[in-house]
Amino acid sequence: MQSAGFKISIFLLLFFIGLVVGVTIFGNKGWLAYHHLTQAKAQMQRSTADLKIKNHQLASEIYRLKHDKDYLERVVRQQLNMGKPDELVFKFR
C-alpha cells in the first residue's frame, strides 16, 4: 500500500510537470508565441522582398525618365492625353 504522503508527492510532481509543460507551450515566451513570431518574420521577409522589387522598378523608371527623352515623351503623352502636332488623340471609356 502507498502512503498518503507518497500519493501527495506524486500528485504535486505531476502538477508541477504539467505546469512547466503548460507554460512552455502556452506562456508569453512559449512555443506558440515563438511559432507566431516566426510566421510574422516570414511575412515581413516576403513583404520586404516585394518592396525591394518595387523599389528597383521605380528606380529604373526614374532613371529612364531622367535619361531617355523618348520614354519621357511617351509617358507624358499617355498620362496627359497629348498628341504631337497634326495628330488626333482618341479617348475611349
Backbone as ProteinMPNN parsed JSONL, in Angstrom:
{"seq_chain_A": "MQSAGFKISIFLLLFFIGLVVGVTIFGNKGWLAYHHLTQAKAQMQRSTADLKIKNHQLASEIYRLKHDKDYLERVVRQQLNMGKPDELVFKFR", "coords_chain_A": {"N_chain_A": [[0.815, -1.185, 0.0], [0.348, 2.242, -0.672], [1.462, 5.16, 0.908], [-0.271, 8.101, 2.15], [1.248, 10.401, 2.003], [3.077, 9.785, -0.021], [1.366, 9.608, -2.237], [0.48, 12.259, -2.37], [2.89, 13.57, -2.899], [3.501, 12.501, -5.446], [1.29, 13.476, -6.855], [1.78, 16.277, -6.617], [4.216, 16.414, -7.959], [3.451, 15.635, -10.574], [1.645, 17.698, -11.052], [3.34, 19.984, -11.047], [4.998, 19.302, -13.199], [3.113, 19.316, -15.248], [2.418, 22.016, -15.095], [4.842, 23.249, -15.838], [5.107, 22.263, -18.454], [2.787, 23.381, -19.578], [3.309, 26.167, -19.346], [5.567, 26.278, -20.916], [4.539, 25.71, -23.429], [2.248, 27.401, -23.776], [2.872, 29.886, -22.653], [4.003, 33.394, -22.406], [6.492, 33.497, -23.617], [6.568, 31.095, -24.82], [6.262, 28.077, -26.847], [4.122, 28.459, -28.678], [4.041, 31.261, -28.898], [6.563, 31.658, -30.0], [6.199, 30.338, -32.42], [4.247, 31.978, -33.642], [5.757, 34.304, -33.877], [7.765, 33.474, -35.676], [6.214, 33.062, -37.944], [5.309, 35.685, -38.391], [7.755, 36.902, -38.901], [8.505, 35.624, -41.292], [6.476, 36.566, -42.971], [7.071, 39.306, -42.966], [9.564, 39.225, -44.195], [8.852, 38.352, -46.758], [7.298, 40.538, -47.517], [9.225, 42.551, -47.452], [10.904, 41.678, -49.502], [9.167, 41.96, -51.688], [8.822, 44.739, -51.624], [11.432, 45.559, -52.175], [11.692, 44.732, -54.808], [9.738, 46.341, -56.022], [10.832, 48.855, -55.426], [13.187, 48.738, -56.932], [12.077, 48.657, -59.506], [10.832, 51.18, -59.584], [13.083, 52.837, -59.304], [14.37, 52.236, -61.672], [12.515, 53.222, -63.49], [12.59, 55.964, -62.822], [15.216, 56.537, -63.558], [15.023, 56.113, -66.326], [13.152, 58.119, -66.962], [14.678, 60.384, -66.437], [16.833, 60.141, -68.22], [16.097, 59.154, -70.734], [14.749, 60.534, -73.368], [12.793, 59.862, -75.275], [11.241, 57.962, -73.944], [10.291, 59.536, -71.825], [8.744, 61.383, -73.268], [6.776, 59.622, -74.308], [5.52, 58.751, -71.941], [4.503, 61.155, -70.893], [2.749, 61.896, -72.942], [0.907, 59.784, -72.817], [-0.131, 59.987, -70.181], [-1.145, 62.588, -70.02], [-2.795, 62.709, -72.135], [-1.966, 63.806, -74.587], [-0.994, 64.846, -77.839], [1.139, 64.739, -80.73], [1.919, 67.532, -82.887], [-0.52, 67.916, -85.491], [-1.728, 65.466, -84.991], [-4.248, 63.196, -84.034], [-5.995, 62.554, -81.028], [-7.654, 59.964, -79.537], [-10.063, 59.276, -77.093], [-11.171, 56.616, -75.209], [-13.822, 55.212, -73.362]], "CA_chain_A": [[0.0, 0.0, 0.0], [1.069, 3.506, -0.724], [1.055, 6.075, 1.964], [-0.912, 9.334, 1.693], [2.32, 11.349, 1.69], [3.629, 9.405, -1.313], [0.368, 9.991, -3.234], [0.507, 13.718, -2.467], [4.132, 13.971, -3.57], [3.336, 12.151, -6.859], [0.342, 14.455, -7.396], [2.475, 17.567, -6.727], [5.214, 16.28, -9.01], [2.732, 15.676, -11.846], [1.092, 19.047, -11.191], [4.412, 20.901, -11.439], [5.411, 18.949, -14.554], [2.064, 19.856, -16.122], [2.545, 23.472, -15.082], [6.018, 23.605, -16.637], [4.772, 21.992, -19.857], [1.805, 24.384, -19.986], [3.98, 27.46, -19.509], [6.48, 26.144, -22.052], [3.78, 25.74, -24.677], [1.275, 28.485, -23.883], [3.323, 31.103, -21.977], [4.36, 34.559, -23.233], [7.695, 33.169, -24.382], [6.462, 29.673, -25.082], [6.355, 27.589, -28.211], [3.109, 29.102, -29.528], [4.499, 32.629, -29.163], [7.686, 31.519, -30.929], [5.624, 29.969, -33.716], [3.632, 33.186, -34.196], [6.833, 35.23, -34.248], [8.425, 33.004, -36.895], [5.3, 33.347, -39.052], [5.347, 37.126, -38.635], [9.057, 37.192, -39.516], [8.444, 35.165, -42.687], [5.613, 37.506, -43.691], [7.821, 40.555, -43.141], [10.61, 38.998, -45.193], [8.197, 38.356, -48.074], [6.912, 41.917, -47.787], [10.461, 43.28, -47.742], [11.349, 41.282, -50.85], [8.264, 42.611, -52.641], [9.127, 46.172, -51.64], [12.716, 45.745, -52.859], [11.422, 44.618, -56.251], [9.016, 47.558, -56.406], [11.797, 49.947, -55.348], [14.07, 48.611, -58.09], [11.302, 49.057, -60.679], [10.662, 52.637, -59.559], [14.385, 53.453, -59.574], [14.604, 52.072, -63.103], [11.649, 54.171, -64.203], [13.138, 57.306, -62.591], [16.402, 56.669, -64.407], [14.567, 56.27, -67.716], [12.533, 59.438, -67.114], [15.719, 61.402, -66.44], [17.856, 59.992, -69.259], [15.563, 58.688, -72.014], [13.779, 61.543, -73.797], [11.676, 59.211, -75.962], [10.395, 57.362, -72.91], [9.637, 60.646, -71.137], [7.704, 61.893, -74.161], [5.7, 58.639, -74.372], [4.801, 58.765, -70.661], [3.759, 62.413, -70.807], [1.651, 61.839, -73.902], [-0.099, 58.845, -72.322], [-0.775, 60.441, -68.944], [-1.842, 63.857, -70.225], [-3.597, 62.578, -73.355], [-1.469, 64.801, -75.533], [-0.527, 64.324, -79.109], [2.08, 65.571, -81.471], [1.199, 68.401, -83.839], [-1.185, 67.21, -86.601], [-2.038, 64.1, -84.556], [-5.508, 63.124, -83.328], [-5.989, 61.707, -79.846], [-8.971, 59.42, -79.269], [-10.249, 58.793, -75.722], [-12.216, 55.608, -75.11], [-14.222, 54.951, -71.975]], "C_chain_A": [[0.859, 1.249, 0.0], [0.56, 4.425, 0.373], [0.467, 7.345, 1.356], [0.138, 10.372, 1.288], [2.938, 11.061, 0.33], [2.675, 9.818, -2.44], [0.36, 11.504, -3.446], [1.758, 14.183, -3.205], [4.074, 13.632, -5.057], [2.399, 13.156, -7.533], [1.015, 15.807, -7.6], [3.509, 17.537, -7.847], [4.548, 16.368, -10.391], [2.129, 17.056, -12.106], [2.158, 20.024, -11.66], [4.939, 20.587, -12.841], [4.393, 19.487, -15.561], [2.136, 21.366, -16.211], [3.712, 23.929, -15.953], [5.735, 23.382, -18.126], [3.785, 23.041, -20.377], [2.434, 25.744, -20.23], [4.91, 27.412, -20.714], [5.722, 26.257, -23.373], [2.967, 27.018, -24.814], [1.72, 29.808, -23.26], [3.687, 32.212, -22.955], [5.58, 34.305, -24.098], [7.725, 31.683, -24.712], [6.519, 29.339, -26.56], [5.343, 28.257, -29.135], [3.513, 30.539, -29.873], [5.657, 32.613, -30.164], [7.17, 31.209, -32.336], [4.986, 31.185, -34.39], [4.696, 34.188, -34.647], [7.541, 34.782, -35.522], [7.527, 33.22, -38.11], [5.308, 34.829, -39.403], [6.655, 37.528, -39.319], [9.056, 36.789, -40.99], [7.59, 36.105, -43.524], [6.338, 38.823, -43.949], [8.934, 40.39, -44.173], [10.023, 38.971, -46.603], [7.817, 39.783, -48.47], [8.133, 42.759, -48.158], [10.969, 42.945, -49.135], [10.474, 41.934, -51.913], [8.562, 44.103, -52.754], [10.461, 46.455, -52.328], [12.531, 45.663, -54.373], [10.739, 45.886, -56.752], [9.961, 48.768, -56.419], [12.738, 49.919, -56.545], [13.345, 49.052, -59.363], [11.137, 50.572, -60.735], [11.975, 53.359, -59.837], [14.722, 53.357, -61.059], [13.757, 53.063, -63.905], [12.146, 55.61, -64.018], [14.357, 57.545, -63.473], [15.994, 56.903, -65.867], [13.929, 57.638, -67.935], [13.574, 60.544, -67.167], [16.614, 61.346, -67.671], [17.329, 59.57, -70.625], [14.435, 59.629, -72.442], [12.574, 60.915, -74.502], [10.707, 58.584, -74.958], [9.621, 58.445, -72.157], [8.492, 61.193, -71.988], [6.512, 60.927, -74.214], [4.864, 58.646, -73.095], [3.948, 60.024, -70.541], [2.561, 62.384, -71.746], [0.548, 60.901, -73.42], [-0.862, 59.404, -71.123], [-1.589, 61.717, -69.148], [-2.712, 63.848, -71.469], [-3.227, 63.647, -74.387], [-1.032, 64.104, -76.816], [0.498, 65.247, -79.724], [1.269, 66.507, -82.375], [0.674, 67.577, -85.023], [-1.486, 65.751, -86.259], [-3.345, 64.132, -83.779], [-5.394, 62.155, -82.15], [-7.437, 61.271, -79.582], [-9.014, 58.893, -77.835], [-11.408, 57.809, -75.729], [-12.536, 55.382, -73.635], [-14.83, 53.603, -71.872]], "O_chain_A": [[1.939, 1.297, 0.589], [-0.626, 4.443, 0.701], [0.686, 7.631, 0.179], [-0.066, 11.13, 0.34], [3.287, 11.989, -0.4], [3.115, 10.319, -3.474], [0.246, 11.973, -4.579], [1.692, 15.086, -4.039], [4.563, 14.418, -5.868], [2.671, 13.628, -8.637], [0.841, 16.425, -8.65], [3.663, 18.506, -8.59], [5.024, 17.089, -11.268], [2.106, 17.525, -13.244], [1.914, 20.812, -12.574], [5.289, 21.5, -13.59], [4.764, 20.044, -16.595], [1.939, 21.937, -17.284], [3.584, 24.886, -16.717], [6.086, 24.219, -18.958], [3.936, 23.533, -21.495], [2.12, 26.403, -21.221], [5.029, 28.391, -21.449], [6.227, 26.845, -24.33], [2.995, 27.654, -25.868], [0.974, 30.783, -23.345], [3.685, 32.011, -24.17], [5.685, 34.847, -25.198], [8.794, 31.094, -24.864], [6.786, 30.194, -27.405], [5.681, 28.59, -30.271], [3.344, 30.978, -31.011], [5.722, 33.451, -31.064], [7.66, 31.763, -33.32], [5.172, 31.393, -35.589], [4.544, 34.84, -35.68], [7.883, 35.614, -36.362], [8.022, 33.528, -39.194], [5.315, 35.19, -40.58], [6.664, 38.383, -40.204], [9.55, 37.531, -41.839], [7.94, 36.411, -44.664], [6.226, 39.391, -45.036], [9.215, 41.313, -44.938], [10.622, 39.505, -47.537], [7.994, 40.183, -49.62], [8.072, 43.582, -49.072], [11.415, 43.829, -49.866], [10.982, 42.41, -52.929], [8.554, 44.662, -53.85], [10.608, 47.48, -52.994], [13.136, 46.427, -55.125], [11.12, 46.438, -57.784], [9.892, 49.603, -57.321], [13.051, 50.966, -57.111], [13.926, 49.739, -60.202], [11.282, 51.18, -61.795], [11.987, 54.379, -60.526], [15.291, 54.285, -61.635], [14.229, 53.662, -64.872], [12.123, 56.393, -64.968], [14.513, 58.616, -64.06], [16.542, 57.769, -66.549], [14.139, 58.256, -68.979], [13.382, 61.54, -67.865], [17.105, 62.379, -68.125], [18.078, 59.631, -71.6], [13.313, 59.536, -71.945], [11.451, 61.391, -74.34], [9.49, 58.675, -75.121], [8.431, 58.285, -71.884], [7.397, 61.438, -71.48], [5.362, 61.366, -74.169], [3.638, 58.556, -73.156], [2.791, 59.952, -70.127], [1.47, 62.808, -71.369], [-0.633, 61.199, -73.601], [-2.087, 59.306, -71.057], [-2.622, 61.898, -68.503], [-3.304, 64.869, -71.82], [-4.095, 64.296, -74.971], [-0.744, 62.907, -76.829], [0.691, 66.382, -79.288], [0.077, 66.291, -82.595], [1.342, 66.657, -85.495], [-1.496, 64.897, -87.146], [-3.535, 65.014, -82.942], [-4.787, 61.09, -82.254], [-8.328, 62.106, -79.426], [-8.124, 58.158, -77.408], [-12.5, 58.13, -76.2], [-11.649, 55.365, -72.781], [-15.235, 53.19, -70.785]]}, "name": "protein", "num_of_chains": 1, "seq": "MQSAGFKISIFLLLFFIGLVVGVTIFGNKGWLAYHHLTQAKAQMQRSTADLKIKNHQLASEIYRLKHDKDYLERVVRQQLNMGKPDELVFKFR"}
